């Protein structure tokens, strides 16, 4: 294999003289025409594993990526280096889309970035089938796995690349357990894919778990001497806003980030953080894939992550400059209960899935045995309000229905409308009519006579009809009122398409055997997080490596367990416990006051408090004060 040419390209476009560990091995697999799965930690150079061979093969590499910002950043970086690359933004009108795809086909482009939602489009698939594709790169490939931590139903469309045009596939991810790797193989239909794995060990991150009854106090403690950028993860939009507000009131440079923000708001907040106008970003998991800042010195989990994959991925945003950094998790007894409740709220059983499927038919008015042509506009929020369902649990049920190809879901990121014919239209009579809206009716029926219902992009339809969007809306309203068609103007968040005829229980029973192990897997993942929190000996990095299937006896020497060699003796522990009880017999006190009053290492005091709580010799009240029980 031509290592000299690969190094020449590496130096020419990226300025490096040597590959990082495992990169050349992955590149060799692709050049040999083999399907490949590359497991590399965040910041480990995954992108070069498909960019170098694509340039060597001198064709088009189609990259499937989950985030617009991530695609835009990679395309900009490639273009700056003189490599022709493009991405297709959501909401691109069809005429513009045709122009972009023509450029990708005939313009000498090396990389075309698409979202998985775009790949679902049959018209896009048809256009791709005529292009000189030499490689498919599936980034963040764990999103295709129902067993993974970040399942995204649209990623199942990646399995269709075999029908588009045959070419090697490389699936890349930084967080995949052995079970997820096997599901990636299965879903992408690449059973013989070679797995190349770089160690998951992070040698510059100090992992620390702190159990405390005063998280706010401990948070301010660790932030007070942190000069670098910080990310604080929470599990709710509301808490990100409240916590950022409290930090600002206490003089910190902080902002919040969550999925409820507009695209423009997200960009402004992210850019301010990237250029150090903001030091601390308080965020939900929406501040995730594609967030790349070299000098993050501290990642804090203020609430428990769902599983170790999510935790490992988020802590990996620290220390990308190679400098020493810290990953801190703060938790209390209430967090454990909340996590159990949240998981229970998302668990679905056969009865619930059947109920959601039944409500879907009623909501969309689909008769038994029918398989409607086209797709429906759908609002998850409105659906849940109509049938008084929990949105998180209902979303899980819809994901399963999509996963098992009973329905297909497509996210909508721009204004759409739904049109349904209510009666046949005489095109000739329409063309002879002098009324503009009737002439438009004839034109519309000529273009879409048999599709019912059908979803349209308002901007694109107006462009095709050569009228303004305002005029289009006016015409459709008149035709709706005249009962020629049904025009639904609500902007929804999802398109739903039936993949099989409605057969109620018979449809659902086909995949129910796999439901129980899936729910058990989610419970197991939560238990592993709890076990990780409660480790008292060993090494945290070693535990994480074992979780990802990497046998290791490594001792990181930095985590709280590795550094806890200076533990109190039994006599010292007993004396501390007596001292704590003596103070609490006088009056209730919080942990911060006890630490201030007792002359002993803080960790020793907190450990003694935990023991007293577990033995139910003391208790904690609503004000987070401890007292004798």
N, C-alpha and C positions, 0 to 999 in steps of 0.2 A: 504494500500500500504506500502511496506517495506521501510520506511524512514531510519530505522537503517542501512540496507544494503547499501542504497544510500550514507549515510554519511560515512560509512566504506570505500566505494570505493573512495569517494571524498577525504578523509583523506589519504588513502593509496597511491593514484597516484598523487594527487595535493597538499596535505599538508594542506587543509582547513578543518575547523571543522563545518562550517555553510554555507548554501547556501545564495546567494544574493537574494534580493527581486525578486519574480516571477519565479526563476529557478525551485524550487521544484514543483510548480503548473504545469509548462510546462512538466516536467519529468513525473508527474502523468498521464497527458493526453496520453502520448506515451505508458506508461506501461499499460494503459487501452485499447490500440489498436486504439486510436482516431487520425485522421489526425489533425494536429496542425499548426497554423501560429504564430510565435514568433516575435514580434516587440520589439527590444531592441536597445538602442543607441550603437554606436560604443564603444567598450571597456566594454560593459555591461555583458559580460560572456555568449554570445550566444552559443559558441561551447560546453560548458558543458551541455547544454540542450539536445544535442543529444549524446554526448560521454558517459555520465553517464548511461542513459537507455540502450544504446547499450551494454555496459559491463554487465548490470544486465540481459539482455535478452540472453546473451551468444550465439550470432550469428554474422553475418556479417552486418555491416552498410555500405551502399553505399552512399558516400558523393559526390554531384555534386558541383564543385567549379570552378569559372571562371578564375583563374590565376594559372599558374604553380608555381610561387614563393610562393603564399599563400598555395597551396597544399603541397609543399615541406617543408615549415616551420611547418605546423601543423603535418605532418607525422614525421618530425624529433623530434618535441616536444613530441609526443606520444611515439615514440620509446625510447627516453631518459628516459621516465617514466616507461618503461617496458611494454608498451601496443603495441601489434603487429599491425602495420599499413603500408600501401604501397600506392603509387600513380603510375599512368601510364603516363610517359612522352610522349609528341607528338613525332612522328617519330620513335617510337619503332618498330623494325622489327617484322614480324608476329611470327617468331619462338621464339623470346624473349618474345613477348606478350603472347604466349601460356604458356610459363614457368611461367610468373608472375601470370597469371590467375589461373593456376594450384595451385600455392602457396597460392593464396587468397582463393581458394576453400578448399584445403586439409591441409593447413599449420597452421590452428588455428588463422588466422588473424581476428581482430575485425573490422578493417576499411579499405575500399578500396576507394581511392579518384580518381574521374574521371572528366575530363572536359566535358561540354555539347556536344562538338564536338565528343568526344569519344562515348558518349551515343547514338549519331546518327547512329553509325555503327551497322548494323543488326547482324553481326557476334559476336560483343561484347554483344549485347542483348541476343543472343542465349546462349552464355556461362554463362551469369549472371542468366539465367532462371534455371540453375541447381545448383546454389549456395544457401547456407543456409541464405538467406537475411531476417533480422528481422526488418530493418528500412531503409528508404530513407531520407537523409538530403539534402535539396536543399538550399545551402548557397547563399547569395546575391539574394534572390528570386525576388526582384523587376526587375531583368534583363529579366524576362519572360513577363513583362507587356509592351505592346505597348504604354500605357499611362504613363509609368514611364520615368525616366530621363536617363536611361542607358540601353535601350532595346538591347538585344543581340539575334538575330534570332535563334541561335543554342539552346537557352534555351527552345524553344518549344518542343525539343526532350524529355524534362523531363516528358511530359504528357504520354509517352510510358511506364513508369515504371509499370503502372497497368497491362499491357500485359506481362511484363517480369515475375514478381512474386508479388503476393499480400502481402503487408506489410504496416504498418503505414508510413505516409509521414509527415515530419516536414519541413516547409518552413520558412527560417530565413532571416530577413533583418533589417537594421537600419533606412531605409528611405522609408516609404510607406504611401501615403495618403489613405483615405478610398476608393477612386476609384481604386487605385493600388491593395489594399487588395482584392477587389472584383474580379479584373482581375486575380490575382494569384489563387484565388479559382476556377475561370472558366477554366483557361488554364491548371491547374493541375487536373481538374475534381474532386475537393474535396469540393463540395458545403457546406457540413456540418462541415467543419473544424472549430475548436474552435480557436478564436484569443486571445492570451495573450499578453498584451501590458504593457511594462514598460514605465514610464514617459519619454518624450523626453527632459525634462528640463535639462539643463547643468548649474549647479550652480557655476562652477569655471571658466567659460569663459566670459570675458568681450567683448560684441559685440559693435563694433563701426563703424559708417559710416562717411567718410570724403569726402565732395565734395571740390575739389581743381582744380585749373588750372595749378598746378605745382606738378604733382604726384612724379616726381623724387626727388624733394626737400623734400616732406613729407615722402617719403620712407626712405631716408637717416636719417631723423629726428628720426623715430621710430626704426630704426635699430641700431642707435648709442648707445642706452642704453639697448640692448637686449642680455643678456648673454647666453640664451638657444638656442636650435635649432629652425630654422625658415623654413617655406614653403611659397613660393610666387607663386600664381597661375596666369597664363596668358592663353590666348585662341589660341596662335599660336606658332608653333615650332620656327619660326624665332625670335619672341620676347623673348622667353626663353633664346636663345643663346645670343642675343644682351644685354639683361638685366644682365645676369650672367657675361658677359664680362665687362660691365660698373662697376658692383659691384667689380669685381676683380681689375680693374684699380684704384678704390677708396679705396683699402686696405681691402676689405671684403673677407672672406673665403666663396666662392660661386661656385656653379656648376649648370648645367642645365640637364633637364630630359624630354624626349618626346617620342612619339610613333615611331619616325623615327630612333631611335637608335637600334643597334643590341642587342641581348639578353645578350651577354658578356659585352657590354658597359653599359647596364642598371644595371647589377649585380655589376659591379665595382663602379659605381656612387652611387648606393643605399648603398652598404656596407661601402663606405667611409663616407657617411652621418650618417649611423647608429652607427658607432664607433667614431663619432665626429671629423673625419679628415676634414670634410666639415661642416660648420655651416649652411649655407643657401642653400636651394635647390629651384631653379626657375624651375617651371614645368607646363606642361599642365595637363589635367585630366588623362593622362596616368599614372601619379604618384598618383594612387588612391587606389582601393581596395587591401587590404593586406598590406598596409604601416602602420606599427605599431611601434612607437617609444614613449616611455613614457614621455620624457622631452621636447616635443615641446612646446615652450613658446609663439609662435606667428605664426598665419596663416594669410597671406595677400592675398586678391584678388586684383590684379593690373588691372584686367579687369572684366567685369560683368559675373557672371555665368549664365547659361541658365535658371535655375529655382531654387526654394528654396530647393528642394531635394538635388540637386548637392551642393548647398551652405552649407546646414546643414551637409551633409556627409563630405565635405572637411574641414569645420571649426572644426568638431569633432576629427580631428587628433591632435588638441591642448589639452594640459592639461590632458593627460591620466594618469599621475602620481598623479592626484588629486590636484596638485598645481595650483595657480592662473595663468591664461593665457589670451591671447587676440586674438580676431578675428577681423581683420581690413579690411574694403573694401574702396578702393580709386576709385573715379570716377569723370568724368567731363562731360560736356554737349555732347561732341563728342562721348563718350561711349554709350550714349543712342541711338544715331543715328546709330552707328555701330551695336549695338545689334539688332535693328529693321531690318537693311539690312541683317544681317546674318540669321535671322529667315526667312525673305522673300526668301532668296536664297535656303533654305531647304524645303520650302513649295511645295507640289506637288498637282496637280489637276488631274481630270480624263483624260484630254487630254495628260498630260505629262506621266502618267502611261501607257496609251495605246501606246504612242510613244516609250517608253523604251521597252515595251513588244514586239512590232513590230520589233524594232532594234535587240532585242535578237534573234529572229527567223532567221533574215538575217545573223547575226554574227555567229550563230551556224549551219546555213543551215538546219533548221527544217521545214518540209513541213506542210501545213495546215492539221489538223486532225491527225498528227503523234504524238505519245508519244514515244520518243527514249528510248531504254533500256540503262542502265548504266548512267554514268555522263560525263560531259564535263569539261576540264580544261578551266579556264576563268580568264582574267585579267581585273579588274575593271578600272584600269588606261588606259589600251589599248582600252577598249571598249568606254570609255568616249572620248578619243582622236579621235577614228575612227568616232564617230557621233557628235563630238563637243558638248558634254554635260558637265554640271557641276558635279563634282564627289560627292559633299555632297548631292546634290538634287537627283542624280541618285542612290546613296546608300540608300537613304530614300525610293525610289520607289522599289528597290530590297528587302528591308526589309519588305515592305508591301506584295509583291508577295510571299515572304517566309512565312510571318505571316499567310496568308490566304491559305497556302498549295497549291499554284499554281506551285511554284518551290521550291527546297530545296537547300540551300547554305551551303557549308562546307568550313571553313577556312583551308588553307594549310600552314603548318609550316615547311615543309621539301621538298627536291627535288622530283618532280613527273614528269611523262611523260604521254602522251596520245597516244594510239595505236588504229588504225582503220583498219580492214581487207578490202582490195579492191577487193579480189576474193577468191573463195574456194581454199583450199590446200589439195593435195593428201598426206596424212600422210605416207602411205607405200612407195611411191616413195622417199619421203624426207629421210626416214630411210635407204633406200638403197643407197642414194647418199653419196659420199665420202667427200663432202665439209662440213666443220663444221657449217657454217652459215645456210646451207639447213637442216642439221640434227636438228639444233636449231629451225628452222622454223617449222618442224614437231612436235617437242616437245611442242612448244608454242601453235600451233593450237590444239593439243590434249587437252591442259589444258584450253584454252579459245576459243572454236570453234564458239559459238553463241553470244558472248557478243560484241556489236559494237555500239559506241566506248567504250573503257574502259581505266580507269586511273590506273597507276601502280606506286608503290613505287620502284624506281630504285634499291635501296640497297636490298630490299626484293626479287625482281625478280631475281637479280643476284645470291643471296644466294640459291634460289630454283633451279636455272638452274646449280648451281655449277660452275659458271664462274665468272671472275672478272667484276666489273662494267665497266671498260674500254673495255673489250671484248664484253660485252653486248651491249654497246653503238655502237661499231664497227659493230656488226652483224645487229643491227636494222637499222643502216644507209645504209648498203648494201641492205637489204630487202626493205627499203623505195625506194632506187634508182631503184631497180628491179621491183617496182610496185606490190609487194606482199601485202604491208601494207602501211599505212600512219603513220609516226612516228613524233610526235610533241615534240620537245625537250625543248621548252621554259618553264622556271619555272614560273608558274602562282601563284596567291594568293588565288584562290577560285575554288571549284568544284561546278558545277551547274547540278542539276538533275530535269527533268520535272516530276511533280507529277500527272499532268492531261494532256490529249491530247491538242494540240494547237487548240484553237477555237477563237482566237483573241477577238473581242469585247464581245462576249458572255461569255468568261471566266472572263474578267475584270469586267463586269457589276454586277456580283454576289456579289462583296464585296464593290462596290463604295458607297452604302448608308452610310457605316461607316466612309468614308474618311473625309467628312465635319466635323463631331464632333471631329475627331482626330486632324485635323488642328486647329479647334477652341480651343481645349484643350491646344495645344502648345502656341497659342496666349495668352490665359488666364494665363498660367504659367509665361509668360514673363511680362505681366501686373502686376502680383503679385510681381515680383522682383522690378519693377519700384515703385509700391506702398510702398514696404518695404524701398526702398531708401529714399523716400520722406516723411516718417513718421516724424511728428514734436512733437507728444506727445504719451503717453502710455509707453509701454515697448517692446523692440525688441523680447525678449524671449517669451513674451506672444503672440506676433503676429505669431511667428514660431509654437508655440504649437497649436494655433487655426488652422493654415494651415494643420497640421497633424491630425486634428480632435480631439484634446485633449482640452476640455473646461477648461479654467483656468483663474483665476484672479490674477495669480502670478505677482509679481513685483520683478525682479531680483536684483534691487538695484545697478547694476554694469554697465549696458549698457549706451551709450551716452545719451539716452532719460531719463533714470531714474536719471542720474546725472546732467541733464540740468535744475535743479531747480533754479540755480542762473542765470536766464536770465536777460538781460538788461531791464530797464524800457523803456516806450515809449519815455520819454525825453532823456534818454541815447542813444537810437537807433537813434533818429533824429539828435542828436549831432554828433554821429559817422558818419552818412551818410554825413553830412555837411563837416566834416573833410576830409573824403575820396574824395569828390568832389573837395575840395579846393586843395588837393595835385595833383589830376589828371588834374586840370586846368593849372597847371604849366607845367607838362609833363606826358606822359604815364608811368605807373609803374606796376610791377607785384605784386601778393598778398604777396610774401615774403617780399618785400621792404615796403609795406604798414604796415605789421605786425610789422616790425622793427621800423618804424617811429611813429606809433600811440601808445600811452600809454593806452591800454585797453586789456582785455583778447582776445586771438587769436580767440576763437570761436565766440565772439561777432563781431569782425571785419569781419570774413568770412561770417557770417550770413548777415551783412549789405551789403557786396559786392554782395551776391546772390540776395538780394532784389532789389538793384539798377540795376542788370542785367535783372531780370525778368520784371522790370518796364521800361526797355529799356532806362534808363537814362545814362548808360555807356555801353561800348562794349569792346570786347577783340580781339586783333589782332593775327596774325600768330606767333608772338614772345611771346604769353601769357602775354602781357602787357595790362592793362586796360586804357581806355581813355574816355573822355567825348564824347557822341554820338551827 
